[in-house]
Amino acid sequence: MKDNVRARIIMAIALLVIVPWVIVIMITSSFGSGKEMNAASQQKRMAEYVEKLNQRNVDVIFYKKDPIGPDNLKARRVNALNDTGLALNLYADRAFHVIILDDLDGSLFLNDQDIQKLKDLLNNKHFRIVYLGTMHYKQLVDNEILIKNANHKDGNKTYLTFYSKNNIRSNVEGTAFADDPMTMPITSGLTEEQTIVYTVIVELAHKDLFWN
């Protein structure tokens, strides 16, 4: 009889020790799995935005910097803005050309020839030009590549300038373009530079006004 009571007491103590640990493990595993699924869902949503941009048949060019973006982004790097460097003859079938000047770290160098070539690409070849950064903002405005908007705020980091199919000049900047990553499906795990570039990709993918 005493042995049965002792066994029951030992079993009760064991259950009191083991059951909470099992519950903790189950909860931890559940939350961990949820995070993994959430991250996978975010990546999938971002890949869908990229695919939409790819379907616009856009030639996405990063100047002097390796392309930043999800693996399915169709983009290339060029180191010179002359005809040889741009190799536009190889991309003549593209509906649009977008050149991204990523200067978020302040290391991009633009000489006078670069500026004149950018003006030509904008005005005569209907490139979309994206500038990311602050250092060259005044230089680009002074050379009429960017236009200082009435709502301009010092510290804006993202700019887009282009001519529409109706030859109407358009300029967007700051939160009107990609300074505010609210539309970004990925909420963690990116550097500040990646966050801004990814937001640019999302903006270009889902806003038709940049292509009309």
DRENVO-816583 format. One record per residue (C-alpha): residue number from 1; chain; residue in one letter; x, y, z. Coordinates in Angstrom, 2 decimals. Layout:
% DRENVO-816583
    i  ch  aa     east    north       up
  NUM   A   A        X        Y        Z
...
***
This chain:
% DRENVO-816583
    i  ch  aa     east    north       up
    1   A   M     0.00     0.00     0.00
    2   A   K     2.78     2.34     1.01
    3   A   D     4.60     1.46    -2.20
    4   A   N     1.55     2.45    -4.27
    5   A   V     1.25     5.79    -2.50
    6   A   R     4.97     6.43    -2.97
    7   A   A     4.73     5.56    -6.66
    8   A   R     1.77     7.90    -7.12
    9   A   I     3.60    10.73    -5.37
   10   A   I     6.69    10.19    -7.55
   11   A   M     4.54    10.12   -10.70
   12   A   A     2.74    13.32    -9.67
   13   A   I     6.03    15.10    -9.06
   14   A   A     7.37    13.87   -12.39
   15   A   L     4.28    15.16   -14.18
   16   A   L     4.59    18.52   -12.45
   17   A   V     8.17    18.79   -13.72
   18   A   I     7.76    17.32   -17.21
   19   A   V     4.40    18.76   -18.35
   20   A   P     5.40    22.45   -18.09
   21   A   W     8.56    21.72   -20.07
   22   A   V     6.54    19.98   -22.77
   23   A   I     4.18    22.97   -22.96
   24   A   V     7.11    25.40   -23.20
   25   A   I     8.71    23.33   -25.98
   26   A   M     5.44    23.15   -27.90
   27   A   I     4.86    26.90   -27.64
   28   A   T     8.45    27.69   -28.62
   29   A   S     8.28    25.35   -31.59
   30   A   S     4.97    26.83   -32.65
   31   A   F     6.25    30.40   -32.54
   32   A   G     9.48    29.44   -34.28
   33   A   S     7.57    27.72   -37.05
   34   A   G     5.32    30.76   -37.38
   35   A   K     8.32    33.05   -37.79
   36   A   E     9.77    30.78   -40.46
   37   A   M     6.45    30.69   -42.29
   38   A   N     6.07    34.45   -41.96
   39   A   A     9.57    35.04   -43.36
   40   A   A     8.88    32.64   -46.23
   41   A   S     5.60    34.43   -46.92
   42   A   Q     7.35    37.80   -46.98
   43   A   Q    10.00    36.51   -49.37
   44   A   K     7.32    35.04   -51.61
   45   A   R     5.41    38.34   -51.69
   46   A   M     8.59    40.25   -52.54
   47   A   A     9.38    37.79   -55.32
   48   A   E     5.89    38.43   -56.74
   49   A   Y     6.58    42.18   -56.87
   50   A   V     9.88    41.52   -58.63
   51   A   E     8.21    39.25   -61.15
   52   A   K     5.66    41.97   -61.88
   53   A   L     8.52    44.38   -62.55
   54   A   N    10.23    41.79   -64.76
   55   A   Q     6.99    41.41   -66.71
   56   A   R     7.08    45.10   -67.56
   57   A   N    10.10    44.20   -69.70
   58   A   V    12.34    46.75   -67.99
   59   A   D    16.10    46.98   -68.43
   60   A   V    17.17    47.67   -64.84
   61   A   I    20.72    49.06   -64.68
   62   A   F    22.82    49.70   -61.59
   63   A   Y    25.63    52.16   -62.26
   64   A   K    29.00    51.16   -60.78
   65   A   K    27.34    48.87   -58.27
   66   A   D    26.26    45.25   -58.29
   67   A   P    22.49    44.82   -58.45
   68   A   I    20.72    44.64   -55.11
   69   A   G    17.47    42.74   -54.85
   70   A   P    15.88    39.29   -54.67
   71   A   D    17.39    36.54   -56.79
   72   A   N    14.65    36.75   -59.42
   73   A   L    15.29    40.44   -60.19
   74   A   K    16.48    40.86   -63.78
   75   A   A    19.11    43.59   -63.52
   76   A   R    22.64    44.32   -64.63
   77   A   R    25.64    46.46   -63.73
   78   A   V    27.42    48.93   -66.00
   79   A   N    30.62    50.79   -65.26
   80   A   A    30.37    53.43   -68.01
   81   A   L    27.49    55.45   -69.43
   82   A   N    28.84    55.58   -72.98
   83   A   D    27.40    53.48   -75.79
   84   A   T    29.88    50.68   -75.25
   85   A   G    29.33    50.55   -71.52
   86   A   L    25.54    50.62   -71.75
   87   A   A    25.41    48.07   -74.61
   88   A   L    21.87    49.16   -75.44
   89   A   N    22.00    47.26   -78.71
   90   A   L    21.81    44.08   -76.64
   91   A   Y    18.71    45.34   -74.84
   92   A   A    16.87    46.98   -77.72
   93   A   D    13.85    44.75   -77.13
   94   A   R    13.20    46.21   -73.67
   95   A   A    10.17    48.46   -73.29
   96   A   F    11.87    50.69   -70.71
   97   A   H    15.33    51.43   -69.32
   98   A   V    15.88    52.40   -65.69
   99   A   I    19.27    53.43   -64.40
  100   A   I    19.74    53.32   -60.63
  101   A   L    22.37    55.60   -59.12
  102   A   D    22.87    54.04   -55.69
  103   A   D    24.77    56.61   -53.63
  104   A   L    23.34    55.78   -50.22
  105   A   D    26.83    55.35   -48.82
  106   A   G    28.11    58.56   -50.45
  107   A   S    30.74    56.78   -52.53
  108   A   L    29.36    57.33   -56.05
  109   A   F    31.48    59.59   -58.25
  110   A   L    29.81    61.45   -61.13
  111   A   N    32.02    63.48   -63.46
  112   A   D    30.92    66.05   -66.06
  113   A   Q    30.74    63.39   -68.78
  114   A   D    28.49    61.26   -66.59
  115   A   I    26.18    64.21   -66.01
  116   A   Q    25.93    65.04   -69.71
  117   A   K    25.28    61.41   -70.56
  118   A   L    22.56    61.16   -67.90
  119   A   K    20.88    64.25   -69.37
  120   A   D    20.97    62.65   -72.81
  121   A   L    19.57    59.36   -71.51
  122   A   L    16.76    61.21   -69.75
  123   A   N    15.86    63.74   -72.43
  124   A   N    16.51    61.85   -75.65
  125   A   K    16.34    58.15   -74.84
  126   A   H    13.54    58.28   -72.29
  127   A   F    15.41    56.56   -69.49
  128   A   R    13.91    56.52   -66.03
  129   A   I    16.63    57.75   -63.68
  130   A   V    16.57    56.81   -60.00
  131   A   Y    18.91    58.57   -57.60
  132   A   L    19.36    57.13   -54.12
  133   A   G    21.30    59.36   -51.74
  134   A   T    21.90    62.99   -50.86
  135   A   M    25.44    63.93   -51.91
  136   A   H    24.76    64.55   -55.62
  137   A   Y    21.25    65.98   -55.23
  138   A   K    22.29    69.62   -55.80
  139   A   Q    24.52    68.65   -58.75
  140   A   L    21.67    66.77   -60.40
  141   A   V    19.26    69.66   -59.80
  142   A   D    21.75    72.24   -61.11
  143   A   N    22.09    70.19   -64.29
  144   A   E    18.30    69.76   -64.64
  145   A   I    18.36    66.02   -64.26
  146   A   L    16.31    66.34   -61.09
  147   A   I    13.86    69.15   -60.43
  148   A   K    13.57    70.47   -56.90
  149   A   N     9.97    69.88   -55.93
  150   A   A     7.95    72.35   -53.87
  151   A   N     7.60    69.67   -51.19
  152   A   H    11.33    68.85   -51.14
  153   A   K    12.77    68.13   -47.72
  154   A   D    16.48    68.04   -47.00
  155   A   G    17.39    64.47   -46.16
  156   A   N    15.18    62.82   -48.76
  157   A   K    17.04    59.82   -50.12
  158   A   T    15.00    58.59   -53.08
  159   A   Y    14.26    60.32   -56.40
  160   A   L    12.80    59.32   -59.74
  161   A   T    12.76    61.47   -62.88
  162   A   F    11.40    60.56   -66.31
  163   A   Y     9.39    61.64   -69.34
  164   A   S     6.06    59.93   -69.92
  165   A   K     4.95    58.56   -73.26
  166   A   N     3.18    61.89   -73.78
  167   A   N     6.52    63.65   -73.25
  168   A   I     5.46    65.10   -69.91
  169   A   R     8.28    65.50   -67.39
  170   A   S     7.64    63.87   -64.03
  171   A   N     9.65    63.95   -60.83
  172   A   V     8.87    62.20   -57.57
  173   A   E    10.91    62.10   -54.40
  174   A   G    10.95    61.17   -50.76
  175   A   T     7.86    59.56   -49.28
  176   A   A     6.07    60.07   -52.60
  177   A   F     8.56    57.60   -54.05
  178   A   A    10.44    55.25   -51.76
  179   A   D    11.73    56.97   -48.63
  180   A   D     8.95    55.38   -46.62
  181   A   P     9.12    51.56   -46.78
  182   A   M     5.49    51.06   -45.71
  183   A   T     4.68    49.10   -48.87
  184   A   M     7.58    46.71   -48.33
  185   A   P     6.47    43.12   -47.66
  186   A   I     9.76    42.23   -45.93
  187   A   T     9.82    43.68   -42.43
  188   A   S    13.15    42.44   -41.08
  189   A   G    16.51    41.00   -42.02
  190   A   L    17.55    43.70   -44.51
  191   A   T    20.17    46.40   -44.25
  192   A   E    19.06    50.03   -44.60
  193   A   E    20.42    50.07   -48.15
  194   A   Q    18.58    46.87   -49.07
  195   A   T    15.36    48.18   -47.53
  196   A   I    15.44    51.31   -49.70
  197   A   V    16.41    49.46   -52.90
  198   A   Y    13.74    46.81   -52.28
  199   A   T    11.19    49.58   -51.70
  200   A   V    12.18    51.15   -55.03
  201   A   I    11.58    47.80   -56.70
  202   A   V     8.13    47.53   -55.09
  203   A   E     7.23    51.08   -56.14
  204   A   L     8.33    50.48   -59.74
  205   A   A     6.46    47.18   -59.81
  206   A   H     3.05    48.27   -58.60
  207   A   K     2.64    51.89   -59.78
  208   A   D     1.55    52.13   -63.39
  209   A   L     2.00    55.91   -63.50
  210   A   F     5.77    55.52   -63.85
  211   A   W     5.29    53.74   -67.16
  212   A   N     2.46    55.65   -68.84
***
